[in-house]
C-alpha cells in the first residue's frame, strides 16, 4: 500500500440543469479535474464512476464506458467502472479509485460521480431514489426515504428531547453556507420560521428538512502522494477512506437513532489516520435530511449521543466551529445529485484544505472529514483528507 | 411489479410467515436462510424453521406521510410505523383505524390484513399487513387471509393458507 493524494477537482453547478445531458455534466466535471491536476490523459490508468440509478432515471445503463467515450478516451481502451451504493455511490467510487492507486495497479485515476434526476418528474425521481431502501419490506408498505428518516427523527426526539427547531437549525445553516457557493442548487437564505412553516413531507420532517433532487456531477483525480508535487503545490493526502455496511432495511437495526455503518466507518477512519474527531476542522456530512446531520455528528464522535440538537442550534458547528459543518451548503442547499454527492464532498474538502474556498473558507483547515450515506445507512463511507506540507 | 414477484411473498405478507433459528431461537421476519446472531452462522443454514408471528406488538416510532410512495396517493396522510412484535422482529407498516394525532410511541397494535396499493386501474392489487390499535393487551389475534377467497386475478390461489 502506498499513500494516495487528490491532485485535482472539478464540479458542475448543481440544480435543475434542463439544458444539459448526463454525459455533458459528467465530462465537464472530469475534464475540469484533469486540467486542475495538470495531468495528461495519457497518464490515466482508469476511471471510476459513482452513479445510483441511471437505468431508471435516463434509461441508460453501461454509463462508465459512455463517459469514457465522450471524454475522448475510448480509443485508449482504459478500464472504466461504474460503482453503485445508493446515495453513497460517489464515495464508494472514490474508495475504489483509492484502492486502485494505493495498490500500485494504476498510477492515476479519475473518480467521477454524476446523476441526472430532473429528466423524470419529481415524484418519479423520489420513487426511484427510494429504491435505496428495501423495496420488498419497506417501500411496498408505503415507505419512502423521507418517511424512514422521519421515523428516526421522531425516535431521537422521543429519547433525547430533540426539537423541531433544532432540526430546522440544520437547514438554516446549510442555506446560509450555500449562499456563498456559486455551484449550489439553492443560494437563498432561510429563516427558522420558514423551515418550521413549510408543508409537511413526512412528519416531523417538512419540505425544508429535505435535500432537493438535483442534477450534477463532480470529479477528482487521484495519484501517488510521492509524485504529487509534479501536479500541485498543495497535495491533499487521503488519510483514510473507509466503508462500512449494515442491514438494508431500517427495521432490522437495534437503535433507530444511530447509523452503525457511519459510526464504524468513522472509527476505522480515525484509527487508520491516527487522528481523533477533535482534530477535524471541516466536515462535509450527508444531510439528506436535517436529522441525518444530527445523527452523523453523534455517530462520528463530534458530540455526545443525544446532544446534537442543542449543540447544533447553539451554532457550535457553524463558521469557526469545531468542526465547521458543510461549508458547501451540504446536500440540503448545495444539492443532492445522488451519485455525485460523495465526490462533491471530497472536492469541497480539497478546496478548503488548499485554502481556495474563497468566501466560505474555513480558516486554517488542515484535516477534513466527509461522510456519505446510502439509503438509511446500509452503506456509509467516511473519508479523511489531510493537507501535507 | 410483476405478478410473480408479489405472489411469491404472499405467505409472508398475508400470514406473517417468518423463520426461527433452531440453534439460538431468534425469530426473523422476513424469513432468513442463515442466522445473523449465531457465531457459527453457516451451521444454521439447515436449521432455520418456519415460524408465524402473532402480529401483536408496539410502536417504536412513526411518521405521518404526506408525500406518498407510489400507489399510496389516495391514502395520504397515512401513518407509517416501525412495530416491534412480541416475538422480536420489527415490521414496517401503516397504522390504520386511528387518527394520526392519536398514534404514539409505545401504542400497542395488532396486525390486520388489508389492501396495500393498486398498480393503476389494470394492474395487480397488493395485499398485506397493516396495524390497528390492540383493544386490550393479549387480545390481538394472528391475522388471517380474508374470509372470501382473493379474486383469481389478484393473486394465484396457492398461498391462501399459511404454510
Interface residues (C-beta under 8 A of the other chain):
Chain A: X123 X126 X127 X130 X136 X137 X138 X139 X140 X141 X142 X143 X144 X146 X147 X150 X151 X152 X154 X155 X158 X199 X200 X201 X202 X203 X204 X205 X249 X250 X251 X252 X256
Chain B: X9 X13 X30 X60 X61 X62 X63 X64 X65 X66 X67 X68 X69 X70 X72 X75 X77 X78 X80 X81 X82 X89 X90 X91 X92 X93 X94 X100 X105 X116 X117 X126 X128 X129 X130
